[in-house]
Structure formats: C-alpha cells, structure tokens
Amino acid sequence: MIKGFKMKLYAGMQDEYEKRHNELWPEMKDMIHEYGGKNYSIFWDKETDILFGYIEIEDEEKWAKGADTAINRKWWDFMAPVMETNPDNSPVSIDLKPMFHLD
C-alpha cells in the first residue's frame, strides 16, 4: 500500500529539516521498519514550504500504531520547532488521495 501526504515547514527551516532527517536516529529508522514502512521519501516545494511525503506501508492499522511509540513522540518533539504541528507536536499532515500510479 502506498501513502502520499503533505506537511508544512516554517519559513527558512528547510536546511534544518533536511539536516535532522539526514541524521535520522537509528531507533527511528527501526520503528519505521518495525511498523511496516519502507521506501520513504519526503520532497520540499521551495515556493510554498510544503513537504510531500511518500511511503510504502504493509498495513494502515499497523502503521498507525507507530505513532504511539516513545521514539516517535520524541521525534515529534524534536521536529516541532521547524514545522507546523498539532497540540501533541504531531506534524499537521494531510493525506492525499491517490490519482494515478504506474509500476
């Protein structure tokens, strides 16, 4: 199953966002894989500061359970200064409807 979603950076935070992801904690990588995520990419639109995420997941329910892990909540807290977040520091993330896919 594939997922596409969008998030939003605060203005001028693209370098810090990229740096933090280039140094992604090993525990966070492990959590993503443990909860069924793979082939994960995030793209930045410099004109709007919108991030577009793409990830392949095994199962929507399994993937959603990763949000409640301690490492994921720690990551959200770490990333909150650079992007729009909800009150619990989870990123404001909007799922996108798949319109076309070609293997």
Phi, psi and omega in degrees: 000139178249148178231138171237142182205163177233151178221176182224130175277153166286147182305135177078007184258008184297321181294318179293320177300312181297317179301313182296324179284328175293338178251030183309129182300139178304323179295328179287318175302315180298319180297316179302314179291319181300326182263019168092014179266142175204167178050054186265126177225147175229132181242150182243130173263106186293338179284332185240350188062022175275136174259138175246122180254144176226130176213146173259129181234154179286317188202134182299317181294316178298316181298317182298329180294335178297336180297332183269010178278152180299319182293323179293318179294323177296319178297315178302316179298320180295323184272345185305326180291346186250355184210164178293133182226163172277172180304333179271011181074003172293145180295142170293113186229129181244119177293142179253141181281126176297133180244336181197142175212137177225124174278000000 
